[in-house]
Amino acid sequence: MSAYTSTVLWQRGEQNFLDNRYSRRHEIHFDSGTVLPASSSPHVVPLPMSDAQAVDPEELFVAALSSCHMLWFLSLARDAGFIVDRYEDEAEGHMARDAQRRMMMSTVTLRPRVQFAPGHAPSREQLQALHHAAHEQCYIANSVRTQVRCEPGD
């Protein structure tokens, strides 16, 4: 099987760690060489200990589901002979407590809007079937207990 790696790097520097006011800003290094500035969510850890300009784990989770769905959708649309010109998804995740009262990402709603080349678009039913198949194939959606909804737009 394939292995996927990332390195998370946080350093205290001169900060007082024990007062709990240390910065949560860190970096995520990917095997491609990309370095992503990251932090806790300001919804979880208040500013200035969080960095609102950095990506937080909750956003990464929602983005991973959205990206995986899109990649499968594009592949399935191509296989079916449809030509996608543009794909945009304003995905949204919501936190809630599970049955054990632990916080979790309870739902993620994908809202993909797809534009096709003239004369190469699926019917409404075919579009729904493509999204359903993409959801069924998505590795990330298959790996989580979060309810993932797909509400395609026109």
Backbone as a printed PyTorch tensor [residue, N CA C, xyz], in Angstrom:
tensor([[[  0.8380,  -1.1900,   0.0000],
         [  0.0000,   0.0000,   0.0000],
         [  0.8770,   1.2450,   0.0000]],

        [[  0.3270,   2.3170,  -0.4310],
         [  1.0300,   3.5930,  -0.4620],
         [  1.1250,   4.1870,   0.9330]],

        [[  2.1730,   4.9460,   1.1480],
         [  2.3420,   5.6680,   2.4100],
         [  2.3420,   7.1630,   2.1130]],

        [[  1.6990,   7.9110,   2.9670],
         [  1.6210,   9.3630,   2.8130],
         [  2.1770,   9.9820,   4.0810]],

        [[  3.0390,  10.9630,   3.9110],
         [  3.7060,  11.5240,   5.0810],
         [  3.5690,  13.0370,   5.1390]],

        [[  3.6410,  13.5230,   6.3360],
         [  3.7730,  14.9580,   6.5850],
         [  4.5370,  15.0910,   7.8950]],

        [[  5.1560,  16.2310,   8.0600],
         [  5.8730,  16.5110,   9.2980],
         [  5.2800,  17.7660,   9.9040]],

        [[  4.8710,  17.6920,  11.1510],
         [  4.3600,  18.8440,  11.8820],
         [  5.4930,  19.3440,  12.7730]],

        [[  5.7660,  20.6410,  12.6710],
         [  6.8640,  21.2270,  13.4380],
         [  6.3710,  22.4300,  14.2290]],

        [[  6.5000,  22.3610,  15.5490],
         [  6.2130,  23.4710,  16.4610],
         [  7.4380,  23.6680,  17.3310]],

        [[  7.7870,  24.9170,  17.5810],
         [  8.9160,  25.2130,  18.4510],
         [  8.5080,  26.2780,  19.4530]],

        [[  8.9090,  26.0880,  20.7100],
         [  8.5400,  27.0100,  21.7670],
         [  9.2830,  28.3270,  21.6610]],

        [[ 10.5450,  28.2920,  21.2860],
         [ 11.3410,  29.5170,  21.2750],
         [ 11.4890,  30.0620,  22.6810]],

        [[ 11.2560,  31.3550,  22.8600],
         [ 11.4210,  32.0090,  24.1600],
         [ 10.1060,  32.1210,  24.9430]],

        [[  9.0460,  31.4960,  24.4510],
         [  7.7350,  31.6290,  25.0870],
         [  7.6740,  30.9070,  26.4310]],

        [[  6.8960,  31.4610,  27.3450],
         [  6.6210,  30.7970,  28.6190],
         [  5.5560,  29.7360,  28.3450]],

        [[  5.9260,  28.4970,  28.4170],
         [  5.0170,  27.3980,  28.0860],
         [  3.9940,  27.1380,  29.1900]],

        [[  4.4030,  27.2570,  30.4230],
         [  3.5520,  26.8580,  31.5500],
         [  2.3800,  27.7940,  31.8060]],

        [[  2.4060,  29.0130,  31.2720],
         [  1.2850,  29.9300,  31.4900],
         [  0.1280,  29.7010,  30.5090]],

        [[  0.2980,  28.7310,  29.5810],
         [ -0.7200,  28.3650,  28.5940],
         [ -1.0240,  29.4810,  27.6020]],

        [[ -0.1340,  30.4470,  27.4790],
         [ -0.3250,  31.5410,  26.5330],
         [  0.6710,  31.4460,  25.3730]],

        [[  1.1910,  30.2680,  25.1440],
         [  2.1400,  30.0530,  24.0590],
         [  1.4160,  30.0070,  22.7140]],

        [[  2.1310,  30.3370,  21.6610],
         [  1.5620,  30.3210,  20.3210],
         [  1.3230,  28.8840,  19.8560]],

        [[  0.1760,  28.6770,  19.2460],
         [ -0.1440,  27.3580,  18.6600],
         [  0.2560,  27.3080,  17.1840]],

        [[  0.8350,  28.3870,  16.6780],
         [  1.2530,  28.4190,  15.2760],
         [  2.3540,  27.3890,  15.0620]],

        [[  2.2490,  26.6690,  13.9670],
         [  3.2410,  25.6580,  13.6130],
         [  3.2780,  25.5120,  12.1000]],

        [[  4.0870,  24.6120,  11.6260],
         [  4.1880,  24.3640,  10.1910],
         [  3.8890,  22.8970,   9.9190]],

        [[  3.2790,  22.6720,   8.7590],
         [  3.0970,  21.3080,   8.2790],
         [  3.9190,  21.1990,   7.0010]],

        [[  4.8760,  20.2910,   7.0010],
         [  5.7490,  20.0670,   5.8520],
         [  5.2730,  18.8120,   5.1280]],

        [[  5.0120,  18.9540,   3.8380],
         [  4.5680,  17.8230,   3.0320],
         [  5.7260,  17.2800,   2.2120]],

        [[  5.6040,  16.0280,   1.7710],
         [  6.6980,  15.4060,   1.0340],
         [  6.9650,  16.0850,  -0.3080]],

        [[  6.0300,  16.9090,  -0.7750],
         [  6.2280,  17.6580,  -2.0170],
         [  7.1550,  18.8530,  -1.8300]],

        [[  7.4440,  19.1860,  -0.5710],
         [  8.2330,  20.3720,  -0.2760],
         [  7.3750,  21.5570,   0.1510]],

        [[  6.0690,  21.4300,   0.0080],
         [  5.1630,  22.4980,   0.4260],
         [  5.1710,  22.6100,   1.9430]],

        [[  5.2150,  23.8440,   2.4180],
         [  5.1320,  24.1140,   3.8510],
         [  3.8830,  24.9490,   4.0740]],

        [[  3.0040,  24.4730,   4.9370],
         [  1.7310,  25.1270,   5.1880],
         [  1.7310,  25.7200,   6.5930]],

        [[  1.4950,  27.0330,   6.7210],
         [  1.3680,  27.5970,   8.0690],
         [  0.0730,  27.0990,   8.7040]],

        [[  0.1710,  26.6270,   9.9270],
         [ -0.9840,  26.0420,  10.6030],
         [ -1.0720,  26.5590,  12.0300]],

        [[ -2.2340,  26.3740,  12.6260],
         [ -2.4790,  26.8280,  13.9930],
         [ -3.7230,  26.1370,  14.5080]],

        [[ -3.9550,  26.2790,  15.7870],
         [ -5.2490,  25.8670,  16.3140],
         [ -6.2910,  26.8500,  15.7850]],

        [[ -7.5270,  26.4410,  15.8000],
         [ -8.6020,  27.3250,  15.3720],
         [ -8.8300,  28.4050,  16.4260]],

        [[ -9.0410,  29.6460,  15.9950],
         [ -9.3920,  30.6840,  16.9670],
         [-10.7200,  30.3950,  17.6860]],

        [[-11.5230,  29.4680,  17.1420],
         [-12.7560,  29.0510,  17.8150],
         [-12.4550,  28.1470,  19.0010]],

        [[-11.2550,  27.5670,  19.0080],
         [-10.8570,  26.6280,  20.0590],
         [ -9.8930,  27.2800,  21.0480]],

        [[ -8.8680,  27.9210,  20.5100],
         [ -7.8680,  28.6060,  21.3340],
         [ -7.8940,  30.0730,  20.9120]],

        [[ -8.1770,  30.9880,  21.8350],
         [ -8.3490,  32.3970,  21.4590],
         [ -7.0680,  33.0480,  20.9380]],

        [[ -7.2920,  34.1170,  20.1710],
         [ -6.1880,  34.9540,  19.7240],
         [ -5.5790,  35.6080,  20.9540]],

        [[ -4.3490,  35.8870,  21.0380],
         [ -3.3110,  35.7470,  20.0220],
         [ -2.5800,  34.4130,  20.0730]],

        [[ -3.0430,  33.4500,  20.8870],
         [ -2.3520,  32.1620,  20.9370],
         [ -2.5780,  31.3610,  19.6550]],

        [[ -3.6730,  31.6340,  18.9530],
         [ -3.9420,  31.0530,  17.6410],
         [ -3.6120,  32.0870,  16.5820]],

        [[ -3.4630,  31.6340,  15.3660],
         [ -3.1950,  32.5240,  14.2370],
         [ -4.3270,  32.3500,  13.2330]],

        [[ -5.1750,  33.3550,  13.1310],
         [ -6.3340,  33.2720,  12.2400],
         [ -5.9410,  33.2030,  10.7700]],

        [[ -4.7190,  33.6070,  10.4260],
         [ -4.2530,  33.5730,   9.0390],
         [ -3.7430,  32.1970,   8.6240]],

        [[ -3.5240,  31.3140,   9.5930],
         [ -3.0230,  29.9680,   9.3100],
         [ -4.1920,  28.9920,   9.1930]],

        [[ -3.9240,  27.8520,   8.6320],
         [ -4.9380,  26.8150,   8.4600],
         [ -5.0090,  25.9730,   9.7280]],

        [[ -6.2290,  25.6690,  10.1750],
         [ -6.3750,  24.8440,  11.3700],
         [ -6.7870,  23.4180,  10.9920]],

        [[ -6.6250,  22.4640,  11.9070],
         [ -6.9330,  21.0630,  11.5870],
         [ -8.3730,  20.8440,  11.1180]],

        [[ -9.3030,  21.5900,  11.6730],
         [-10.6990,  21.4310,  11.2680],
         [-10.8860,  21.8410,   9.8090]],

        [[-10.2580,  22.9470,   9.4100],
         [-10.3240,  23.3780,   8.0060],
         [ -9.6640,  22.3490,   7.0900]],

        [[ -8.5340,  21.7980,   7.5230],
         [ -7.8440,  20.7780,   6.7270],
         [ -8.7250,  19.5420,   6.5350]],

        [[ -9.4470,  19.1640,   7.5710],
         [-10.3310,  18.0120,   7.5030],
         [-11.4230,  18.2360,   6.4540]],

        [[-12.0810,  19.3870,   6.5300],
         [-13.1380,  19.7210,   5.5720],
         [-12.5590,  19.7850,   4.1580]],

        [[-11.3960,  20.4170,   4.0160],
         [-10.7640,  20.5410,   2.6980],
         [-10.3690,  19.1810,   2.1370]],

        [[ -9.8930,  18.2720,   2.9860],
         [ -9.5060,  16.9380,   2.5180],
         [-10.7050,  16.1910,   1.9590]],

        [[-11.8450,  16.2690,   2.6420],
         [-13.0610,  15.6230,   2.1460],
         [-13.5100,  16.2350,   0.8210]],

        [[-13.4820,  17.5590,   0.7500],
         [-13.9010,  18.2570,  -0.4560],
         [-12.9830,  17.9430,  -1.6330]],

        [[-11.6910,  17.9820,  -1.3880],
         [-10.7140,  17.7240,  -2.4440],
         [-10.8180,  16.2910,  -2.9600]],

        [[-10.9370,  15.3370,  -2.0590],
         [-11.0470,  13.9370,  -2.4590],
         [-12.3060,  13.7080,  -3.2980]],

        [[-13.4140,  14.2810,  -2.8590],
         [-14.6650,  14.1410,  -3.6160],
         [-14.4990,  14.7210,  -5.0180]],

        [[-13.8930,  15.9250,  -5.0950],
         [-13.7060,  16.5690,  -6.3940],
         [-12.8420,  15.7100,  -7.3160]],

        [[-11.7380,  15.1880,  -6.8060],
         [-10.8390,  14.3970,  -7.6470],
         [-11.5290,  13.1560,  -8.1920]],

        [[-12.3340,  12.4960,  -7.3650],
         [-13.0920,  11.3430,  -7.8490],
         [-14.1590,  11.7740,  -8.8550]],

        [[-14.8310,  12.8900,  -8.5700],
         [-15.8530,  13.3840,  -9.4930],
         [-15.2510,  13.6530, -10.8650]],

        [[-14.1180,  14.3560, -10.8960],
         [-13.4730,  14.6740, -12.1760],
         [-13.1120,  13.4020, -12.9380]],

        [[-12.5810,  12.4240, -12.2450],
         [-12.2020,  11.1690, -12.8820],
         [-13.4190,  10.4360, -13.4450]],

        [[-14.4750,  10.3510, -12.6510],
         [-15.6860,   9.6630, -13.0910],
         [-16.3730,  10.4040, -14.2420]],

        [[-16.3840,  11.7450, -14.1780],
         [-16.9840,  12.5360, -15.2640],
         [-16.2140,  12.3070, -16.5660]],

        [[-14.8920,  12.3030, -16.4790],
         [-14.0610,  12.0550, -17.6610],
         [-14.3450,  10.6730, -18.2210]],

        [[-14.3850,   9.6660, -17.3400],
         [-14.6560,   8.2990, -17.7860],
         [-15.9970,   8.1990, -18.4970]],

        [[-16.9590,   9.0200, -18.0850],
         [-18.3010,   8.9920, -18.6810],
         [-18.3920,   9.8660, -19.9380]],

        [[-17.2960,  10.5570, -20.2890],
         [-17.2830,  11.3710, -21.5070],
         [-17.7690,  12.7970, -21.3240]],

        [[-17.9390,  13.2470, -20.1020],
         [-18.3460,  14.6260, -19.8400],
         [-17.0930,  15.4860, -19.7020]],

        [[-17.1750,  16.7430, -20.1020],
         [-16.0230,  17.6500, -20.0230],
         [-16.3150,  18.7170, -18.9770]],

        [[-15.5610,  18.6820, -17.8950],
         [-15.7230,  19.6470, -16.8140],
         [-14.8340,  20.8510, -17.0980]],

        [[-15.4310,  22.0400, -17.0770],
         [-14.6770,  23.2840, -17.2570],
         [-14.2890,  23.9100, -15.9230]],

        [[-15.1390,  23.7430, -14.9230],
         [-14.8920,  24.3850, -13.6300],
         [-15.6080,  23.6000, -12.5400]],

        [[-14.9660,  23.5220, -11.3860],
         [-15.5420,  22.8440, -10.2280],
         [-15.2290,  23.6990,  -9.0170]],

        [[-16.2480,  24.0650,  -8.2660],
         [-16.0580,  24.8620,  -7.0520],
         [-16.9230,  24.2700,  -5.9580]],

        [[-16.3510,  24.1560,  -4.7670],
         [-17.0890,  23.5820,  -3.6510],
         [-16.8780,  24.4540,  -2.4220]],

        [[-17.9460,  24.9990,  -1.8990],
         [-17.8960,  25.7500,  -0.6460],
         [-18.3380,  24.8020,   0.4690]],

        [[-17.4030,  23.9620,   0.8890],
         [-17.6860,  22.9390,   1.8920],
         [-17.7230,  23.5600,   3.2850]],

        [[-18.4950,  22.9290,   4.1620],
         [-18.6540,  23.4540,   5.5230],
         [-18.7290,  22.2960,   6.5120]],

        [[-17.9750,  22.4010,   7.5830],
         [-17.9920,  21.3880,   8.6210],
         [-18.5590,  21.9400,   9.9180]],

        [[-19.1910,  21.0760,  10.6920],
         [-19.7620,  21.4800,  11.9780],
         [-19.3080,  20.5410,  13.0800]],

        [[-18.9100,  21.1430,  14.1900],
         [-18.4780,  20.3950,  15.3620],
         [-19.6850,  20.1610,  16.2840]],

        [[-19.6740,  19.0190,  16.9520],
         [-20.7070,  18.6940,  17.9440],
         [-20.1280,  17.6330,  18.8790]],

        [[-20.8570,  17.3270,  19.9130],
         [-20.4300,  16.2810,  20.8440],
         [-21.0170,  14.9390,  20.4040]],

        [[-20.2150,  13.8950,  20.5270],
         [-20.6960,  12.5600,  20.1960],
         [-21.3930,  11.9460,  21.4150]],

        [[-21.7620,  10.6900,  21.3260],
         [-22.4930,  10.0280,  22.4110],
         [-21.6880,   9.9690,  23.7080]],

        [[-20.3640,  10.0100,  23.5990],
         [-19.4990,   9.9980,  24.7820],
         [-19.1510,  11.4180,  25.2390]],

        [[-19.8100,  12.4270,  24.6420],
         [-19.6200,  13.8470,  24.9760],
         [-18.2720,  14.3990,  24.5190]],

        [[-17.6160,  13.7170,  23.5790],
         [-16.3650,  14.2110,  23.0090],
         [-16.6750,  15.0790,  21.8010]],

        [[-15.8970,  16.1490,  21.6280],
         [-16.0790,  16.9980,  20.4530],
         [-15.5900,  16.2660,  19.2150]],

        [[-16.3470,  16.4130,  18.1490],
         [-15.9890,  15.7820,  16.8800],
         [-16.5470,  16.6070,  15.7340]],

        [[-16.0060,  16.4100,  14.5630],
         [-16.5750,  16.9960,  13.3610],
         [-17.7540,  16.0980,  13.0050]],

        [[-18.9610,  16.5580,  13.3090],
         [-20.1420,  15.7000,  13.1730],
         [-20.6740,  15.6390,  11.7510]],

        [[-20.6430,  16.7620,  11.0550],
         [-21.1110,  16.7570,   9.6690],
         [-20.2130,  17.6500,   8.8180]],

        [[-20.0560,  17.2250,   7.6000],
         [-19.4020,  18.0440,   6.5790],
         [-20.3400,  18.0550,   5.3890]],

        [[-20.6780,  19.2390,   4.9320],
         [-21.5550,  19.3730,   3.7730],
         [-20.7410,  19.9200,   2.6150]],

        [[-20.7330,  19.1650,   1.5340],
         [-20.0820,  19.5890,   0.3000],
         [-21.1370,  20.2580,  -0.5670]],

        [[-20.7760,  21.3650,  -1.1730],
         [-21.7080,  22.0900,  -2.0450],
         [-21.0480,  22.3530,  -3.4000]],

        [[-20.7610,  21.2820,  -4.1240],
         [-20.0670,  21.4690,  -5.4020],
         [-20.9580,  22.1100,  -6.4680]],

        [[-20.3540,  23.0190,  -7.1890],
         [-20.9850,  23.6230,  -8.3700],
         [-20.0530,  23.3270,  -9.5350]],

        [[-20.6010,  22.6610, -10.5410],
         [-19.7880,  22.1880, -11.6510],
         [-20.2900,  22.8130, -12.9430]],

        [[-19.3460,  23.3180, -13.7270],
         [-19.6700,  23.8310, -15.0580],
         [-19.0410,  22.8980, -16.0850]],

        [[-19.8180,  22.5530, -17.0770],
         [-19.3700,  21.6410, -18.1210],
         [-19.2320,  22.3870, -19.4400]],

        [[-18.4300,  21.8340, -20.3360],
         [-18.2960,  22.3890, -21.6830],
         [-19.6350,  22.2340, -22.4010]],

        [[-19.9950,  23.2180, -23.2200],
         [-21.2580,  23.1240, -23.9640],
         [-21.3210,  21.8070, -24.7590]],

        [[-22.4650,  21.1410, -24.6350],
         [-22.6730,  19.8880, -25.3470],
         [-22.0330,  18.6760, -24.6870]],

        [[-21.3800,  18.8710, -23.5590],
         [-20.6930,  17.7600, -22.8820],
         [-21.0770,  17.6840, -21.4080]],

        [[-22.3410,  18.0120, -21.1120],
         [-22.8190,  18.0250, -19.7250],
         [-23.7450,  16.8510, -19.4720]],

        [[-23.7380,  16.3320, -18.2580],
         [-24.6580,  15.2440, -17.9120],
         [-26.0640,  15.7850, -17.6490]],

        [[-27.0310,  14.8790, -17.6650],
         [-28.3810,  15.2320, -17.2270],
         [-28.3460,  15.4310, -15.7130]],

        [[-29.4200,  15.9410, -15.1650],
         [-29.5170,  16.1340, -13.7110],
         [-29.3360,  14.7980, -12.9780]],

        [[-29.9750,  13.7550, -13.5100],
         [-29.8670,  12.4330, -12.8960],
         [-28.4370,  11.8990, -12.9910]],

        [[-27.7950,  12.0900, -14.1320],
         [-26.4120,  11.6370, -14.2970],
         [-25.4740,  12.4030, -13.3580]],

        [[-25.7260,  13.7050, -13.1930],
         [-24.9150,  14.5120, -12.2950],
         [-25.0250,  13.9980, -10.8590]],

        [[-26.2480,  13.7240, -10.4190],
         [-26.4500,  13.1810,  -9.0730],
         [-25.7370,  11.8390,  -8.9220]],

        [[-25.8170,  11.0050,  -9.9460],
         [-25.1630,   9.6930,  -9.9010],
         [-23.6410,   9.8420,  -9.8400]],

        [[-23.0940,  10.8150, -10.5530],
         [-21.6480,  11.0620, -10.5000],
         [-21.2150,  11.4690,  -9.0920]],

        [[-21.9800,  12.3630,  -8.4770],
         [-21.6470,  12.7800,  -7.1100],
         [-21.7790,  11.6170,  -6.1300]],

        [[-22.8020,  10.8150,  -6.3010],
         [-22.9720,   9.6570,  -5.4220],
         [-21.7860,   8.6940,  -5.5800]],

        [[-21.3980,   8.4250,  -6.8100],
         [-20.2750,   7.5170,  -7.0660],
         [-18.9740,   8.1010,  -6.5240]],

        [[-18.7850,   9.4100,  -6.6740],
         [-17.5750,  10.0560,  -6.1510],
         [-17.5230,   9.9110,  -4.6370]],

        [[-18.6520,  10.0940,  -3.9800],
         [-18.7050,   9.9390,  -2.5280],
         [-18.3700,   8.5020,  -2.1150]],

        [[-18.9090,   7.5460,  -2.8420],
         [-18.6630,   6.1380,  -2.5290],
         [-17.1930,   5.7700,  -2.7140]],

        [[-16.5040,   6.4060,  -3.6580],
         [-15.1060,   6.0920,  -3.9590],
         [-14.1130,   6.8770,  -3.1130]],

        [[-14.5220,   8.0010,  -2.5500],
         [-13.6060,   8.8990,  -1.8350],
         [-12.9380,   8.2000,  -0.6590]],

        [[-11.6120,   8.1080,  -0.7090],
         [-10.8510,   7.4420,   0.3500],
         [-11.0500,   8.1160,   1.7000]],

        [[-11.1120,   9.4350,   1.6800],
         [-11.2160,  10.1690,   2.9420],
         [-12.5990,   9.9500,   3.5530]],

        [[-13.6480,  10.0760,   2.7520],
         [-15.0080,   9.8460,   3.2630],
         [-15.1600,   8.4160,   3.7800]],

        [[-14.4820,   7.4750,   3.1400],
         [-14.5500,   6.0810,   3.5730],
         [-13.7490,   5.8350,   4.8490]],

        [[-12.9770,   6.8280,   5.2820],
         [-12.0900,   6.6630,   6.4270],
         [-12.5950,   7.3180,   7.7080]],

        [[-13.7220,   7.9990,   7.6460],
         [-14.1680,   8.7700,   8.7990],
         [-15.5840,   8.3770,   9.2200]],

        [[-15.9340,   8.7270,  10.4630],
         [-17.2900,   8.4600,  10.9420],
         [-18.1830,   9.6890,  10.8340]],

        [[-17.6180,  10.7950,  10.3740],
         [-18.3930,  12.0130,  10.1520],
         [-19.4230,  11.7840,   9.0610]],

        [[-20.5940,  12.3280,   9.2490],
         [-21.5900,  12.2900,   8.2030],
         [-21.1740,  13.2950,   7.1110]],

        [[-20.9960,  12.7990,   5.8950],
         [-20.6050,  13.6720,   4.7880],
         [-21.7920,  13.7740,   3.8490]],

        [[-22.2690,  14.9890,   3.6620],
         [-23.4150,  15.2490,   2.7870],
         [-22.9120,  15.9180,   1.5130]],

        [[-23.5790,  15.6640,   0.4230],
         [-23.2380,  16.3350,  -0.8300],
         [-24.5060,  16.9780,  -1.3620]],

        [[-24.4480,  18.3010,  -1.5120],
         [-25.5820,  19.0680,  -2.0160],
         [-25.1420,  19.8390,  -3.2590]],

        [[-25.0860,  19.1620,  -4.4040],
         [-24.6100,  19.8410,  -5.6160],
         [-25.5000,  21.0080,  -6.0100]],

        [[-24.8670,  22.0570,  -6.4940],
         [-25.5970,  23.2280,  -6.9840],
         [-25.7240,  23.1720,  -8.4940]],

        [[-26.4600,  24.0990,  -9.0120],
         [-26.6440,  24.1600, -10.4650],
         [-25.4450,  24.7850, -11.1350]]])
